[in-house]
Amino acid sequence: MKNRIMYTAAIAAVMAVLALACKKSATTETTPLERQDLQATSAAAATCTAPGWASQNGGTTGGGSATATVVTTYAALKSAITSSSVKVIQVNGTITIPSGGRISFQDQSDKTIFGSAGAKLVSADQTKDNSGIIYIKRCTNIIIRNLIFEGPGAYDTDGWDNATLDACKNVWVDHCEFRDGVDGNFDIKNTSNYITVSYTKFTYLKAPKAGGSGGSDDHRFSDLIGSSDGATADRGTLSITFARCWWASGCVARMPRVRFGKVHIVNSLFNSTASKSCVQAGFEANLLIEANVFESVKNPIDLMDNNSTAVQSKNNLFTSVTGTSAGNGVTAFTPPYSITTLGNSSVKSTVTASTGAGATLSGNTCSSF
């Protein structure tokens, strides 16, 4: 009898413990929003090492492992970007930039903006004053990753690019896609320095709009480095690496067009059949064009007015191209960094892979170099 009483008491104790555990589990289960925040925190914890020029001048780490602020609306995105206290931003879903709502991101440092899978920032305005998605000025140590920037299509009204870097230092743009910008997709200017653009795709999927005041009926000009020949303050700056990028369908020119800068274009793919010129060597440009693939394009390397400092073509693969593809016979700068350089036969498969160029990641994860 005594043993039976003790056994019954033990069973009762076990049941009580199990009931308490179940109750605790039920009361501490995370809600969908909490799970989202936990995922954001985990994603933001990735601290990656920037390759190329962004590794110089102390390196580029963005907001580091700070907890992410999750945004799903334009108002929340603008508030987070313009707040210097927010260090990591996670963009979820598609956010539409209203007409005239281009976001001004100025005078900040140590910040990461990244997208979850499929995140997209969209502008539908083609006017001179109200177009564009983001303008980044006088910012330092910034990472932008895994975002699609989609404009309304090219229209030569002297409007705005999808994104612009102006007088920024140590910026790493990684695994993004820039498409259908009004004036261009992504420009870098005004003494910006120590910039790396990696695993990023540039494309135009929408037909250009003709009849713009600027005079070009087809302004699908993707990327401009340096604003003018007269911007002589750019001398000694505009040190930029484009690594494992993809200038894809619809790009006509400026892939990129460079003035002044020491620009390393490495392991990238150019295959826009709409092309008229790919890499354009402008005034005092110092270009190292290394181990890239040019496929079915016109004028892979355009020497323009022959006033560049150096244009060196090294180990590139040219397939079914027409026009000019040689450098100017002058050896370019030697990069002060080490970067894993693929053989040109591996470039196309790497860049076009499921986790290759474009917003192909699941969030703020590190790229492979």
ZIKABEL-V78753 format. One record per residue. N is the residue number from 0. D_CENTER is the distance of its C-alpha to the mean C-alpha in whole Angstrom. Layout:
n->[N/N]
d_center->[D_CENTER/D_CENTER]
This chain:
n->[0/1/2/3/4/5/6/7/8/9/10/11/12/13/14/15/16/17/18/19/20/21/22/23/24/25/26/27/28/29/30/31/32/33/34/35/36/37/38/39/40/41/42/43/44/45/46/47/48/49/50/51/52/53/54/55/56/57/58/59/60/61/62/63/64/65/66/67/68/69/70/71/72/73/74/75/76/77/78/79/80/81/82/83/84/85/86/87/88/89/90/91/92/93/94/95/96/97/98/99/100/101/102/103/104/105/106/107/108/109/110/111/112/113/114/115/116/117/118/119/120/121/122/123/124/125/126/127/128/129/130/131/132/133/134/135/136/137/138/139/140/141/142/143/144/145/146/147/148/149/150/151/152/153/154/155/156/157/158/159/160/161/162/163/164/165/166/167/168/169/170/171/172/173/174/175/176/177/178/179/180/181/182/183/184/185/186/187/188/189/190/191/192/193/194/195/196/197/198/199/200/201/202/203/204/205/206/207/208/209/210/211/212/213/214/215/216/217/218/219/220/221/222/223/224/225/226/227/228/229/230/231/232/233/234/235/236/237/238/239/240/241/242/243/244/245/246/247/248/249/250/251/252/253/254/255/256/257/258/259/260/261/262/263/264/265/266/267/268/269/270/271/272/273/274/275/276/277/278/279/280/281/282/283/284/285/286/287/288/289/290/291/292/293/294/295/296/297/298/299/300/301/302/303/304/305/306/307/308/309/310/311/312/313/314/315/316/317/318/319/320/321/322/323/324/325/326/327/328/329/330/331/332/333/334/335/336/337/338/339/340/341/342/343/344/345/346/347/348/349/350/351/352/353/354/355/356/357/358/359/360/361/362/363/364/365/366/367/368]
d_center->[76/74/72/71/70/68/66/66/65/62/61/61/59/56/56/55/52/51/51/49/47/46/46/44/41/42/41/38/36/33/32/29/27/28/27/23/23/25/22/19/21/21/17/17/19/17/17/15/15/13/13/14/15/13/16/18/20/20/17/14/15/13/16/17/19/20/21/18/19/19/18/19/20/19/22/21/17/18/21/19/16/19/21/21/22/20/18/16/15/14/14/16/17/17/17/18/18/22/23/22/20/17/16/17/15/18/20/18/17/16/14/11/10/9/11/14/14/14/13/12/12/15/17/20/21/22/24/24/24/22/19/15/13/12/14/13/16/18/15/16/14/11/8/6/6/7/7/8/9/12/15/18/19/19/22/23/25/23/21/17/14/11/10/11/11/15/17/15/15/13/10/7/3/4/6/4/6/8/11/15/14/17/17/14/11/9/11/12/16/19/19/15/16/14/11/9/6/7/8/6/8/10/13/16/18/20/23/23/25/28/30/28/29/27/29/27/27/24/21/18/17/13/12/15/15/18/20/23/26/28/25/26/25/22/24/23/20/17/16/13/12/10/11/12/10/12/13/15/18/18/17/20/19/17/15/14/17/18/21/22/19/19/16/16/15/16/16/14/16/17/19/19/23/23/22/24/22/19/18/20/22/23/25/26/22/22/21/21/20/20/21/19/20/21/23/25/23/25/25/23/23/24/26/27/30/30/29/27/27/26/25/25/25/25/25/24/25/26/27/29/27/29/29/28/27/28/27/30/31/30/29/25/24/24/21/22/20/21/18/19/20/21/23/23/24/22/19/19/20/17/14/16/17/17/14/13/10/8/8/11/12/15/13/12/13/13/12/15/16]
